[in-house]
Amino acid sequence: MNTLVSSSRQPISAKVWLGIVLCGAVLAVLPFLLGMAGQSWIRTLNFALIYVMLALGLNIVVGFAGLLDLGYIAFYAVGAYVWAMLASPHFGLHLPFWVILPVGFVMASIAGALLGAPTLKLRGDYLAIVTLGFGEIVRIFLNNMDAPVNITNGPQGINRIDTFKVGDFLFGRSQEIFGFRITGPEKYYYLLLFLTIAIVIICVRLQHSRIGRAWEAVREDEVAAKAMGINTRNIKLLAFAMGASFGGIAGCMFASMQGFVSPESFSLTESIMVLCMVVLGGMGNIPGVILGALLLSVFPELLRAVVVPLQQTLFGDVILDPEGIRMLLFGFALVLVMIFRPEGLWPSALRRRELRSAKGAA
């Protein structure tokens, strides 16, 4: 037994430590390097980190537990509106972050459990339809809850939202620290990076825990998992609640960073985009999900920065809209990935084996 325990705890090699140090150094200086090209690229990176948080949350539901969720953006909306209503002149409340973040976390978790409760016996397409409807219901509620009591301010949204602050340290404003000027987007970058790393650590711990193995068992065969003594009802509810909680945190950060929220930011298209990030990167594999989120969130901005100047240089005008080209290339890339790499760009070893064995059996 002692031999088995000692062999399962291999020390981290020097190469791994070197890679971690180099990666940390790159992440530490990245906003200053991008800032040379303009603050807009730092904002793009910040939104990419928000999408990473969303993709990691959805990966718990779709990748770990195998539950198709097309309404995940609803939890993102819950977190955003919790921050907006508790930290803005809308209700005259300006609560600190250490009150709002837990509230957003809990409210999003409750919303996830409320979604999961009536869908416990649904699988596949039926589950997708129900979750899609839930996402649209939340968006429509937010769009219409301005009468007879104005709760969400309807389609006009809520503005003048407080930025994230710790004491007198405001993340939304430029400030000099030890003689160096640091901008608001640069401050938010480090805050979002810290939250993203924390969520990654939680996801890794969950994946290799008893709960994570139970999620995988439910994903592979729910009937067999139930026969082995797994409480599939509680496990599925926990997957919905945990995944939704990360979406709530991402929504809080979105509201504080933007200073404005409205129902248009939480459409079905956003849900599908986050799902595509999970599928493209590799369902169930945390590094793959992060890769998919970064690619699909940064690529449109890179395309916009290249396509418009290129058309103006060649034709003297913008003939093709960058958004249309983005969707065309996006759809083409998804088709190619589904044909040649159905397991995703960076799949888990288990999923790669499953798909290869299924292809060999066919």
Secondary structure as UniProt FT lines:
FT   HELIX           2..8
FT   HELIX           14..35
FT   TURN            36..37
FT   HELIX           39..59
FT   HELIX           60..64
FT   HELIX           73..86
FT   STRAND          87..88
FT   TURN            89..92
FT   STRAND          93..94
FT   HELIX           97..116
FT   HELIX           117..119
FT   TURN            120..121
FT   HELIX           124..144
FT   TURN            145..146
FT   HELIX           154..156
FT   STRAND          158..159
FT   STRAND          165..166
FT   TURN            167..168
FT   STRAND          169..170
FT   TURN            171..172
FT   STRAND          175..177
FT   TURN            178..179
FT   STRAND          180..182
FT   HELIX           184..207
FT   HELIX           210..220
FT   HELIX           222..227
FT   TURN            228..229
FT   HELIX           232..258
FT   STRAND          260..261
FT   HELIX           263..266
FT   HELIX           268..281
FT   TURN            283..284
FT   HELIX           286..315
FT   HELIX           322..340
FT   TURN            342..343
FT   HELIX           349..361
//
